Amino acid sequence: MKPLFSKPIMKQSLRSNWKLWVALTAVLCLVSITVAAINLPENLADNPDFSPLAMLCNQIFEGTGMAILIPLCIVIANRLVALEIDRGTMSFTLNTPTTRRQIIFSKAGFLVLSVFAMILLVTFAMLIGLLSSGKDFPMDRFFLLIFGFTMLAFAISGICFASSCWFNKSSHSQIVSSGVLLISFLFRSLSSMAEGLKAEGLQVLKYFSFNTLFDGDGIADGTADPAVLCVKLIALFAIGAGLYALGIWKFLKKDLPL
């Protein structure tokens, strides 16, 4: 029985995407270490809204991190499957001894590893910044933030991968994945605004956004209910795993030019 993953496919995926990955990861690491190393003004140091973890959550996990992670997932996922089908290069791969199963599992594995590797390096960058600044921060909540962000990133990459596997046109894949993510973030923003304005009618929008499952602020200030948080993180993982499984299933079943 052939192995599930193919080294040639993984290497080919790496050659096609390493420049983009390195560039975006370097930018995010630089921003992360800078934000983490910033010293808070003394009059704000005791304010939980301006704690080191709150700053990281606002600036990285819900700001720059999302602005870099989403394009990374959309572009790499699209390049891995939809773009190759659109350009016809997938037909050459399908005519090699590599099975269709090995192709799609290798590409899915590469996308997951790309996202996790980026988050790992960003974690080290933030730790260096926090420790060098001498800030006092709860290490357990810091790593819980990282874990929650990782689950959110896994779900986002799953959306992009499923879209890339579903469509044969690169443009369709990018439009759908970016559209779903944009709508999800829009609903999260509108529900947050509605909560501040006490507009109960719009607060229901949060239930249509998977971003609500990442309670970064609650983790940062320690107010998140552990049981509810656990359910949310499991849901994010289930969304990501389900979408990867859907993408793999679609690729294995669809008609492709040979």
Secondary structure per residue as TSV (DSSP state, phi and psi in degrees):
chain	resnum	aa	ss	phi	psi
A	1	M	-	360.0	132.1
A	2	K	-	-71.5	149.0
A	3	P	-	-63.8	158.7
A	4	L	S	-70.3	-33.8
A	5	F	S	-111.7	148.2
A	6	S	-	-112.9	122.5
A	7	K	H	-62.5	-42.5
A	8	P	H	-59.4	-38.1
A	9	I	H	-68.0	-41.4
A	10	M	H	-62.9	-42.9
A	11	K	H	-65.9	-40.6
A	12	Q	H	-64.4	-39.3
A	13	S	H	-64.7	-38.3
A	14	L	H	-66.4	-43.5
A	15	R	H	-61.8	-33.2
A	16	S	H	-80.8	-20.3
A	17	N	H	-127.6	-3.4
A	18	W	H	-67.0	-34.5
A	19	K	H	-64.1	-45.2
A	20	L	H	-62.9	-44.7
A	21	W	H	-62.1	-46.4
A	22	V	H	-62.8	-44.0
A	23	A	H	-62.7	-49.2
A	24	L	H	-69.9	-38.1
A	25	T	H	-65.4	-41.1
A	26	A	H	-62.3	-42.3
A	27	V	H	-62.9	-46.3
A	28	L	H	-66.5	-38.0
A	29	C	H	-64.3	-42.1
A	30	L	H	-63.6	-45.6
A	31	V	H	-64.0	-41.4
A	32	S	H	-63.7	-46.6
A	33	I	H	-68.6	-31.8
A	34	T	H	-68.9	-48.0
A	35	V	H	-63.0	-42.5
A	36	A	H	-66.5	-30.0
A	37	A	H	-87.4	-10.8
A	38	I	-	-64.4	130.3
A	39	N	-	-84.3	130.4
A	40	L	-	-73.8	145.1
A	41	P	-	-59.6	147.4
A	42	E	T	-59.7	-35.0
A	43	N	T	-73.8	-10.2
A	44	L	T	-111.7	-8.5
A	45	A	T	-61.0	-31.8
A	46	D	T	-94.9	2.1
A	47	N	-	-87.9	118.3
A	48	P	G	-60.3	-24.4
A	49	D	G	-71.1	-16.4
A	50	F	G	-122.7	28.3
A	51	S	S	-72.0	162.1
A	52	P	H	-54.9	-42.5
A	53	L	H	-69.4	-36.1
A	54	A	H	-64.6	-39.6
A	55	M	H	-63.5	-44.1
A	56	L	H	-63.3	-40.0
A	57	C	I	-63.8	-45.4
A	58	N	I	-72.1	-42.7
A	59	Q	I	-84.0	-35.6
A	60	I	I	-105.5	-61.5
A	61	F	I	-67.9	-28.2
A	62	E	I	-117.0	0.3
A	63	G	I	-120.5	-100.7
A	64	T	I	-59.9	-38.3
A	65	G	H	-58.0	-44.3
A	66	M	H	-68.9	-37.9
A	67	A	H	-65.1	-24.6
A	68	I	H	-98.2	-39.8
A	69	L	H	-63.5	-44.3
A	70	I	H	-63.2	-50.7
A	71	P	H	-60.3	-36.6
A	72	L	H	-59.7	-48.4
A	73	C	H	-65.5	-42.4
A	74	I	H	-62.9	-48.1
A	75	V	H	-69.2	-48.5
A	76	I	H	-65.8	-45.1
A	77	A	H	-60.0	-41.1
A	78	N	H	-65.4	-41.8
A	79	R	H	-65.3	-34.1
A	80	L	H	-67.5	-37.2
A	81	V	T	-126.4	-68.4
A	82	A	H	-58.7	-43.2
A	83	L	H	-65.6	-37.5
A	84	E	H	-67.6	-37.0
A	85	I	H	-68.6	-43.2
A	86	D	H	-62.0	-40.8
A	87	R	H	-82.9	-14.2
A	88	G	T	91.0	-1.5
A	89	T	H	-72.1	-21.3
A	90	M	H	-64.4	-29.8
A	91	S	H	-63.6	-35.0
A	92	F	H	-66.5	-40.9
A	93	T	H	-66.0	-37.9
A	94	L	H	-68.8	-21.9
A	95	N	T	-90.4	4.8
A	96	T	S	-91.7	170.2
A	97	P	S	-63.9	-12.7
A	98	T	S	-67.8	129.7
A	99	T	-	-77.3	160.0
A	100	R	H	-61.4	-35.7
A	101	R	H	-63.3	-43.3
A	102	Q	H	-65.4	-39.1
A	103	I	H	-59.8	-53.1
A	104	I	H	-73.8	-35.3
A	105	F	H	-68.6	-36.2
A	106	S	H	-66.4	-40.2
A	107	K	H	-69.9	-39.1
A	108	A	H	-64.5	-43.3
A	109	G	H	-62.3	-38.9
A	110	F	H	-64.2	-42.4
A	111	L	H	-64.0	-44.1
A	112	V	H	-62.2	-45.6
A	113	L	H	-63.2	-37.5
A	114	S	H	-61.3	-46.2
A	115	V	H	-66.6	-46.2
A	116	F	H	-66.2	-37.4
A	117	A	H	-65.5	-40.2
A	118	M	H	-60.6	-47.4
A	119	I	H	-64.4	-36.5
A	120	L	H	-62.1	-46.7
A	121	L	H	-66.2	-38.7
A	122	V	H	-65.0	-36.8
A	123	T	H	-61.1	-46.3
A	124	F	H	-61.0	-40.3
A	125	A	H	-62.9	-44.1
A	126	M	H	-66.7	-40.1
A	127	L	H	-62.0	-42.9
A	128	I	H	-60.4	-44.7
A	129	G	H	-64.0	-44.8
A	130	L	H	-65.8	-45.4
A	131	L	H	-69.0	-37.1
A	132	S	H	-70.6	-25.9
A	133	S	H	-82.5	-13.1
A	134	G	T	75.2	17.0
A	135	K	-	-72.0	148.6
A	136	D	-	-95.7	115.8
A	137	F	-	-142.3	147.1
A	138	P	-	-72.9	114.5
A	139	M	H	-63.7	-35.4
A	140	D	H	-65.3	-40.2
A	141	R	H	-71.5	-31.8
A	142	F	H	-62.2	-49.0
A	143	F	H	-71.3	-27.3
A	144	L	H	-68.4	-37.3
A	145	L	H	-61.2	-44.3
A	146	I	H	-61.4	-44.4
A	147	F	H	-63.7	-43.8
A	148	G	H	-63.2	-42.0
A	149	F	H	-64.3	-36.4
A	150	T	H	-64.2	-42.4
A	151	M	H	-65.2	-38.4
A	152	L	H	-64.8	-42.5
A	153	A	H	-63.6	-37.4
A	154	F	H	-62.5	-42.0
A	155	A	H	-65.9	-42.3
A	156	I	H	-62.7	-45.1
A	157	S	H	-65.3	-32.3
A	158	G	H	-64.0	-40.8
A	159	I	H	-60.4	-46.4
A	160	C	H	-66.1	-40.2
A	161	F	H	-68.2	-43.8
A	162	A	H	-61.8	-40.2
A	163	S	H	-65.1	-41.1
A	164	S	H	-64.9	-36.5
A	165	C	H	-75.8	-27.4
A	166	W	H	-77.2	-35.5
A	167	F	-	-107.8	146.9
A	168	N	S	-91.0	-13.2
A	169	K	S	-102.0	129.3
A	170	S	H	-60.4	-40.4
A	171	S	H	-63.6	-40.2
A	172	H	H	-65.2	-40.9
A	173	S	H	-61.0	-46.5
A	174	Q	H	-68.9	-38.9
A	175	I	H	-64.1	-45.4
A	176	V	H	-67.5	-48.6
A	177	S	H	-63.6	-46.0
A	178	S	H	-67.8	-35.3
A	179	G	H	-65.3	-44.6
A	180	V	H	-62.5	-44.1
A	181	L	H	-67.0	-40.3
A	182	L	H	-63.6	-44.7
A	183	I	H	-63.7	-40.3
A	184	S	H	-62.6	-45.4
A	185	F	H	-68.0	-36.0
A	186	L	H	-64.4	-44.9
A	187	F	H	-62.7	-39.2
A	188	R	H	-63.5	-43.4
A	189	S	H	-66.0	-43.5
A	190	L	H	-65.1	-39.9
A	191	S	H	-67.3	-35.7
A	192	S	H	-66.3	-41.9
A	193	M	H	-63.7	-41.1
A	194	A	H	-64.8	-35.5
A	195	E	H	-65.9	-40.6
A	196	G	H	-67.9	-34.4
A	197	L	T	-90.0	0.6
A	198	K	T	58.4	38.0
A	199	A	-	-95.4	91.9
A	200	E	H	-63.5	-28.0
A	201	G	H	-63.2	-34.1
A	202	L	H	-90.6	-14.3
A	203	Q	H	-65.4	-20.7
A	204	V	G	-65.0	-18.5
A	205	L	G	-62.0	-25.3
A	206	K	G	-62.8	-23.6
A	207	Y	G	-78.1	-7.8
A	208	F	G	-107.0	14.1
A	209	S	-	-126.9	121.7
A	210	F	G	-70.7	-17.5
A	211	N	G	-62.8	-25.7
A	212	T	G	-62.7	-22.9
A	213	L	G	-71.3	-16.4
A	214	F	-	-99.1	100.0
A	215	D	-	-91.3	71.8
A	216	G	H	-62.9	-42.9
A	217	D	H	-64.6	-41.2
A	218	G	H	-64.4	-37.8
A	219	I	H	-69.3	-43.2
A	220	A	H	-63.0	-41.7
A	221	D	H	-96.4	0.6
A	222	G	T	78.7	15.6
A	223	T	-	-96.4	-6.5
A	224	A	S	-68.2	133.5
A	225	D	-	-70.4	125.0
A	226	P	H	-57.5	-41.8
A	227	A	H	-66.3	-46.0
A	228	V	H	-65.1	-41.3
A	229	L	H	-61.7	-40.8
A	230	C	H	-61.9	-43.8
A	231	V	H	-62.8	-41.7
A	232	K	H	-64.9	-42.1
A	233	L	H	-68.2	-38.3
A	234	I	H	-63.8	-39.4
A	235	A	H	-63.5	-40.8
A	236	L	H	-62.5	-42.9
A	237	F	H	-63.8	-41.8
A	238	A	H	-63.6	-39.2
A	239	I	H	-62.4	-47.9
A	240	G	H	-62.7	-48.3
A	241	A	H	-63.0	-41.4
A	242	G	H	-64.0	-39.4
A	243	L	H	-71.4	-37.9
A	244	Y	H	-62.8	-42.8
A	245	A	H	-63.4	-39.3
A	246	L	H	-63.9	-43.7
A	247	G	H	-63.0	-44.0
A	248	I	H	-62.1	-45.4
A	249	W	H	-60.3	-43.9
A	250	K	H	-64.2	-42.8
A	251	F	H	-64.3	-39.2
A	252	L	H	-70.3	-26.3
A	253	K	H	-96.8	-22.5
A	254	K	S	-76.0	155.3
A	255	D	-	-81.4	125.6
A	256	L	-	-125.4	146.1
A	257	P	-	-67.5	134.7
A	258	L	-	-105.6	360.0
